[in-house]
């Protein structure tokens, strides 16, 4: 794959074989943005390679995390519910609220102009038919990520604050956004450590040996920076102690 001159310049700003601390990686991402990044404010992406084989149920990694400093963008929330839950969802600030009529709209139009889908348990049998549309986009409601719940108010508030869902892919990797390059260092670093901690805590019972194999941070259009796994996990343990 041919890379742009901008990308090639970014690569020269760091040692791709070195392991950096989270703090150092954040500084490098900001340097790349200033010297060779695109004109828009890039999203910072976290990638973690895990020592699991997700084809086995007891090695599946899935969950969600509320980032303390958000994602730097306003998320559109769709709530699928009926009756009183619809009123509560509207009061809590959901962007779209409805029942079977919205389910049919998604089916007929493949409408996906939203970032988060929340559903109450009672409507899930009807929502199940949306799996082929919502599933591939990571939008399918799931109780494990807190998006199938009777407490729609809390779920909406968390989504608006910056709740991010994560799920290991078939190659054993987890990817998730953790903020914007323009964030203050402290806020971006806090988001990154919070996200890593959530994945660590989601370690499945079937995982054996080294769980976190690698950690990489990158911008939307800038190269990945390898993070020192051992140092990062040590810092997390110290924060808990």
Secondary structure by P-SEA (a helix, b strand, c coil): ccccaaaaaaaacccccccccaaaaaaaaaaaaaccccccbbbbbbbbbcccccccccccccccccccccccbbbbbbbbbccaaaaaaaaacccccccaaaaaaaaacccccccbbbbccccccccccaaaaaaaacccccccccccccaaaaaaaaaaabbbbbbbcccbbbbbbcccccccaaaaaaaaaaaaaaaaaacccccccccccbbbbbcccbbbbbccaaaaaaaaaaaac
